[in-house]
Amino acid sequence: MNLVLDDAEEVSIKKKSRKSLGRILLKGDNITLMMNTGK
């Protein structure tokens, strides 16, 4: 499975920060979690 995500962000709970990643490609057969962070 390949997924392309626009405006992706990396969210760190411990640091309470967000890092903008832009457009990313997720490749793999075991993508287990995707969630809306309520931005």
mmCIF file of the N, C-alpha and C atoms, coordinates in Angstrom:
data_MODEL
# 
_entry.id   MODEL 
# 
loop_
_atom_site.group_PDB 
_atom_site.id 
_atom_site.type_symbol 
_atom_site.label_atom_id 
_atom_site.label_alt_id 
_atom_site.label_comp_id 
_atom_site.label_asym_id 
_atom_site.label_entity_id 
_atom_site.label_seq_id 
_atom_site.pdbx_PDB_ins_code 
_atom_site.Cartn_x 
_atom_site.Cartn_y 
_atom_site.Cartn_z 
_atom_site.occupancy 
_atom_site.B_iso_or_equiv 
_atom_site.pdbx_formal_charge 
_atom_site.auth_seq_id 
_atom_site.auth_comp_id 
_atom_site.auth_asym_id 
_atom_site.auth_atom_id 
_atom_site.pdbx_PDB_model_num 
ATOM 1   N N  . MET A 1 1  ? 0.847  -1.168 0.000  1.00 0.00 ? 1  MET A N  1 
ATOM 2   C CA . MET A 1 1  ? 0.000  0.000  0.000  1.00 0.00 ? 1  MET A CA 1 
ATOM 3   C C  . MET A 1 1  ? 0.898  1.237  0.000  1.00 0.00 ? 1  MET A C  1 
ATOM 4   N N  . ASN A 1 2  ? 0.578  2.190  -0.827 1.00 0.00 ? 2  ASN A N  1 
ATOM 5   C CA . ASN A 1 2  ? 1.274  3.475  -0.861 1.00 0.00 ? 2  ASN A CA 1 
ATOM 6   C C  . ASN A 1 2  ? 0.258  4.584  -0.620 1.00 0.00 ? 2  ASN A C  1 
ATOM 7   N N  . LEU A 1 3  ? 0.558  5.484  0.296  1.00 0.00 ? 3  LEU A N  1 
ATOM 8   C CA . LEU A 1 3  ? -0.316 6.616  0.597  1.00 0.00 ? 3  LEU A CA 1 
ATOM 9   C C  . LEU A 1 3  ? 0.474  7.908  0.461  1.00 0.00 ? 3  LEU A C  1 
ATOM 10  N N  . VAL A 1 4  ? -0.101 8.894  -0.208 1.00 0.00 ? 4  VAL A N  1 
ATOM 11  C CA . VAL A 1 4  ? 0.504  10.219 -0.309 1.00 0.00 ? 4  VAL A CA 1 
ATOM 12  C C  . VAL A 1 4  ? -0.325 11.170 0.544  1.00 0.00 ? 4  VAL A C  1 
ATOM 13  N N  . LEU A 1 5  ? 0.338  11.864 1.460  1.00 0.00 ? 5  LEU A N  1 
ATOM 14  C CA . LEU A 1 5  ? -0.339 12.803 2.353  1.00 0.00 ? 5  LEU A CA 1 
ATOM 15  C C  . LEU A 1 5  ? 0.202  14.205 2.115  1.00 0.00 ? 5  LEU A C  1 
ATOM 16  N N  . ASP A 1 6  ? -0.698 15.163 1.934  1.00 0.00 ? 6  ASP A N  1 
ATOM 17  C CA . ASP A 1 6  ? -0.319 16.569 1.796  1.00 0.00 ? 6  ASP A CA 1 
ATOM 18  C C  . ASP A 1 6  ? -0.416 17.250 3.154  1.00 0.00 ? 6  ASP A C  1 
ATOM 19  N N  . ASP A 1 7  ? 0.416  18.223 3.397  1.00 0.00 ? 7  ASP A N  1 
ATOM 20  C CA . ASP A 1 7  ? 0.416  19.013 4.642  1.00 0.00 ? 7  ASP A CA 1 
ATOM 21  C C  . ASP A 1 7  ? 0.547  18.134 5.885  1.00 0.00 ? 7  ASP A C  1 
ATOM 22  N N  . ALA A 1 8  ? 1.382  17.101 5.808  1.00 0.00 ? 8  ALA A N  1 
ATOM 23  C CA . ALA A 1 8  ? 1.589  16.201 6.944  1.00 0.00 ? 8  ALA A CA 1 
ATOM 24  C C  . ALA A 1 8  ? 2.407  16.897 8.024  1.00 0.00 ? 8  ALA A C  1 
ATOM 25  N N  . GLU A 1 9  ? 2.152  16.513 9.270  1.00 0.00 ? 9  GLU A N  1 
ATOM 26  C CA . GLU A 1 9  ? 2.892  17.050 10.410 1.00 0.00 ? 9  GLU A CA 1 
ATOM 27  C C  . GLU A 1 9  ? 3.301  15.914 11.324 1.00 0.00 ? 9  GLU A C  1 
ATOM 28  N N  . GLU A 1 10 ? 4.468  16.061 11.934 1.00 0.00 ? 10 GLU A N  1 
ATOM 29  C CA . GLU A 1 10 ? 4.915  15.139 12.968 1.00 0.00 ? 10 GLU A CA 1 
ATOM 30  C C  . GLU A 1 10 ? 4.583  15.791 14.301 1.00 0.00 ? 10 GLU A C  1 
ATOM 31  N N  . VAL A 1 11 ? 3.829  15.098 15.145 1.00 0.00 ? 11 VAL A N  1 
ATOM 32  C CA . VAL A 1 11 ? 3.402  15.651 16.430 1.00 0.00 ? 11 VAL A CA 1 
ATOM 33  C C  . VAL A 1 11 ? 4.122  14.908 17.547 1.00 0.00 ? 11 VAL A C  1 
ATOM 34  N N  . SER A 1 12 ? 4.810  15.653 18.408 1.00 0.00 ? 12 SER A N  1 
ATOM 35  C CA . SER A 1 12 ? 5.495  15.079 19.560 1.00 0.00 ? 12 SER A CA 1 
ATOM 36  C C  . SER A 1 12 ? 4.694  15.404 20.818 1.00 0.00 ? 12 SER A C  1 
ATOM 37  N N  . ILE A 1 13 ? 4.191  14.370 21.469 1.00 0.00 ? 13 ILE A N  1 
ATOM 38  C CA . ILE A 1 13 ? 3.409  14.553 22.695 1.00 0.00 ? 13 ILE A CA 1 
ATOM 39  C C  . ILE A 1 13 ? 4.326  14.996 23.840 1.00 0.00 ? 13 ILE A C  1 
ATOM 40  N N  . LYS A 1 14 ? 5.505  14.362 23.942 1.00 0.00 ? 14 LYS A N  1 
ATOM 41  C CA . LYS A 1 14 ? 6.423  14.673 25.039 1.00 0.00 ? 14 LYS A CA 1 
ATOM 42  C C  . LYS A 1 14 ? 6.932  16.105 24.969 1.00 0.00 ? 14 LYS A C  1 
ATOM 43  N N  . LYS A 1 15 ? 7.316  16.550 23.766 1.00 0.00 ? 15 LYS A N  1 
ATOM 44  C CA . LYS A 1 15 ? 7.859  17.902 23.598 1.00 0.00 ? 15 LYS A CA 1 
ATOM 45  C C  . LYS A 1 15 ? 6.769  18.943 23.363 1.00 0.00 ? 15 LYS A C  1 
ATOM 46  N N  . LYS A 1 16 ? 5.543  18.479 23.145 1.00 0.00 ? 16 LYS A N  1 
ATOM 47  C CA . LYS A 1 16 ? 4.407  19.359 22.837 1.00 0.00 ? 16 LYS A CA 1 
ATOM 48  C C  . LYS A 1 16 ? 4.734  20.281 21.664 1.00 0.00 ? 16 LYS A C  1 
ATOM 49  N N  . SER A 1 17 ? 5.221  19.653 20.584 1.00 0.00 ? 17 SER A N  1 
ATOM 50  C CA . SER A 1 17 ? 5.600  20.432 19.405 1.00 0.00 ? 17 SER A CA 1 
ATOM 51  C C  . SER A 1 17 ? 5.080  19.765 18.138 1.00 0.00 ? 17 SER A C  1 
ATOM 52  N N  . ARG A 1 18 ? 5.044  20.544 17.061 1.00 0.00 ? 18 ARG A N  1 
ATOM 53  C CA . ARG A 1 18 ? 4.640  20.063 15.742 1.00 0.00 ? 18 ARG A CA 1 
ATOM 54  C C  . ARG A 1 18 ? 5.726  20.427 14.746 1.00 0.00 ? 18 ARG A C  1 
ATOM 55  N N  . LYS A 1 19 ? 6.014  19.502 13.838 1.00 0.00 ? 19 LYS A N  1 
ATOM 56  C CA . LYS A 1 19 ? 7.003  19.745 12.788 1.00 0.00 ? 19 LYS A CA 1 
ATOM 57  C C  . LYS A 1 19 ? 6.315  19.523 11.454 1.00 0.00 ? 19 LYS A C  1 
ATOM 58  N N  . SER A 1 20 ? 6.280  20.544 10.623 1.00 0.00 ? 20 SER A N  1 
ATOM 59  C CA . SER A 1 20 ? 5.649  20.442 9.313  1.00 0.00 ? 20 SER A CA 1 
ATOM 60  C C  . SER A 1 20 ? 6.528  19.612 8.387  1.00 0.00 ? 20 SER A C  1 
ATOM 61  N N  . LEU A 1 21 ? 5.941  18.580 7.758  1.00 0.00 ? 21 LEU A N  1 
ATOM 62  C CA . LEU A 1 21 ? 6.678  17.705 6.850  1.00 0.00 ? 21 LEU A CA 1 
ATOM 63  C C  . LEU A 1 21 ? 6.301  17.939 5.396  1.00 0.00 ? 21 LEU A C  1 
ATOM 64  N N  . GLY A 1 22 ? 5.173  18.600 5.160  1.00 0.00 ? 22 GLY A N  1 
ATOM 65  C CA . GLY A 1 22 ? 4.730  18.836 3.784  1.00 0.00 ? 22 GLY A CA 1 
ATOM 66  C C  . GLY A 1 22 ? 4.128  17.581 3.176  1.00 0.00 ? 22 GLY A C  1 
ATOM 67  N N  . ARG A 1 23 ? 4.479  17.280 1.932  1.00 0.00 ? 23 ARG A N  1 
ATOM 68  C CA . ARG A 1 23 ? 3.952  16.102 1.242  1.00 0.00 ? 23 ARG A CA 1 
ATOM 69  C C  . ARG A 1 23 ? 4.866  14.913 1.512  1.00 0.00 ? 23 ARG A C  1 
ATOM 70  N N  . ILE A 1 24 ? 4.273  13.805 1.983  1.00 0.00 ? 24 ILE A N  1 
ATOM 71  C CA . ILE A 1 24 ? 5.061  12.610 2.269  1.00 0.00 ? 24 ILE A CA 1 
ATOM 72  C C  . ILE A 1 24 ? 4.444  11.400 1.585  1.00 0.00 ? 24 ILE A C  1 
ATOM 73  N N  . LEU A 1 25 ? 5.257  10.376 1.408  1.00 0.00 ? 25 LEU A N  1 
ATOM 74  C CA . LEU A 1 25 ? 4.825  9.106  0.833  1.00 0.00 ? 25 LEU A CA 1 
ATOM 75  C C  . LEU A 1 25 ? 5.031  8.028  1.880  1.00 0.00 ? 25 LEU A C  1 
ATOM 76  N N  . LEU A 1 26 ? 3.950  7.359  2.274  1.00 0.00 ? 26 LEU A N  1 
ATOM 77  C CA . LEU A 1 26 ? 4.029  6.224  3.192  1.00 0.00 ? 26 LEU A CA 1 
ATOM 78  C C  . LEU A 1 26 ? 3.980  4.958  2.356  1.00 0.00 ? 26 LEU A C  1 
ATOM 79  N N  . LYS A 1 27 ? 4.993  4.121  2.504  1.00 0.00 ? 27 LYS A N  1 
ATOM 80  C CA . LYS A 1 27 ? 5.041  2.873  1.750  1.00 0.00 ? 27 LYS A CA 1 
ATOM 81  C C  . LYS A 1 27 ? 5.084  1.720  2.741  1.00 0.00 ? 27 LYS A C  1 
ATOM 82  N N  . GLY A 1 28 ? 4.304  0.688  2.481  1.00 0.00 ? 28 GLY A N  1 
ATOM 83  C CA . GLY A 1 28 ? 4.383  -0.489 3.334  1.00 0.00 ? 28 GLY A CA 1 
ATOM 84  C C  . GLY A 1 28 ? 3.076  -1.236 3.419  1.00 0.00 ? 28 GLY A C  1 
ATOM 85  N N  . ASP A 1 29 ? 3.187  -2.458 3.929  1.00 0.00 ? 29 ASP A N  1 
ATOM 86  C CA . ASP A 1 29 ? 2.017  -3.320 4.085  1.00 0.00 ? 29 ASP A CA 1 
ATOM 87  C C  . ASP A 1 29 ? 1.438  -3.245 5.490  1.00 0.00 ? 29 ASP A C  1 
ATOM 88  N N  . ASN A 1 30 ? 2.128  -2.585 6.414  1.00 0.00 ? 30 ASN A N  1 
ATOM 89  C CA . ASN A 1 30 ? 1.694  -2.569 7.811  1.00 0.00 ? 30 ASN A CA 1 
ATOM 90  C C  . ASN A 1 30 ? 1.523  -1.159 8.355  1.00 0.00 ? 30 ASN A C  1 
ATOM 91  N N  . ILE A 1 31 ? 0.804  -0.308 7.639  1.00 0.00 ? 31 ILE A N  1 
ATOM 92  C CA . ILE A 1 31 ? 0.479  1.015  8.168  1.00 0.00 ? 31 ILE A CA 1 
ATOM 93  C C  . ILE A 1 31 ? -0.654 0.804  9.163  1.00 0.00 ? 31 ILE A C  1 
ATOM 94  N N  . THR A 1 32 ? -0.377 1.029  10.457 1.00 0.00 ? 32 THR A N  1 
ATOM 95  C CA . THR A 1 32 ? -1.333 0.632  11.487 1.00 0.00 ? 32 THR A CA 1 
ATOM 96  C C  . THR A 1 32 ? -2.133 1.773  12.099 1.00 0.00 ? 32 THR A C  1 
ATOM 97  N N  . LEU A 1 33 ? -1.633 3.008  12.017 1.00 0.00 ? 33 LEU A N  1 
ATOM 98  C CA . LEU A 1 33 ? -2.359 4.093  12.676 1.00 0.00 ? 33 LEU A CA 1 
ATOM 99  C C  . LEU A 1 33 ? -2.195 5.397  11.918 1.00 0.00 ? 33 LEU A C  1 
ATOM 100 N N  . MET A 1 34 ? -3.313 6.025  11.643 1.00 0.00 ? 34 MET A N  1 
ATOM 101 C CA . MET A 1 34 ? -3.356 7.388  11.121 1.00 0.00 ? 34 MET A CA 1 
ATOM 102 C C  . MET A 1 34 ? -4.472 8.073  11.879 1.00 0.00 ? 34 MET A C  1 
ATOM 103 N N  . MET A 1 35 ? -4.237 9.293  12.337 1.00 0.00 ? 35 MET A N  1 
ATOM 104 C CA . MET A 1 35 ? -5.287 9.953  13.099 1.00 0.00 ? 35 MET A CA 1 
ATOM 105 C C  . MET A 1 35 ? -5.308 11.448 12.835 1.00 0.00 ? 35 MET A C  1 
ATOM 106 N N  . ASN A 1 36 ? -6.488 12.013 12.980 1.00 0.00 ? 36 ASN A N  1 
ATOM 107 C CA . ASN A 1 36 ? -6.685 13.450 12.868 1.00 0.00 ? 36 ASN A CA 1 
ATOM 108 C C  . ASN A 1 36 ? -6.327 14.062 14.214 1.00 0.00 ? 36 ASN A C  1 
ATOM 109 N N  . THR A 1 37 ? -5.449 15.058 14.204 1.00 0.00 ? 37 THR A N  1 
ATOM 110 C CA . THR A 1 37 ? -5.017 15.662 15.464 1.00 0.00 ? 37 THR A CA 1 
ATOM 111 C C  . THR A 1 37 ? -5.899 16.822 15.895 1.00 0.00 ? 37 THR A C  1 
ATOM 112 N N  . GLY A 1 38 ? -6.922 17.134 15.108 1.00 0.00 ? 38 GLY A N  1 
ATOM 113 C CA . GLY A 1 38 ? -7.836 18.203 15.477 1.00 0.00 ? 38 GLY A CA 1 
ATOM 114 C C  . GLY A 1 38 ? -7.223 19.578 15.381 1.00 0.00 ? 38 GLY A C  1 
ATOM 115 N N  . LYS A 1 39 ? -6.367 19.777 14.426 1.00 0.00 ? 39 LYS A N  1 
ATOM 116 C CA . LYS A 1 39 ? -5.661 21.050 14.235 1.00 0.00 ? 39 LYS A CA 1 
ATOM 117 C C  . LYS A 1 39 ? -6.591 22.189 14.037 1.00 0.00 ? 39 LYS A C  1 
# 
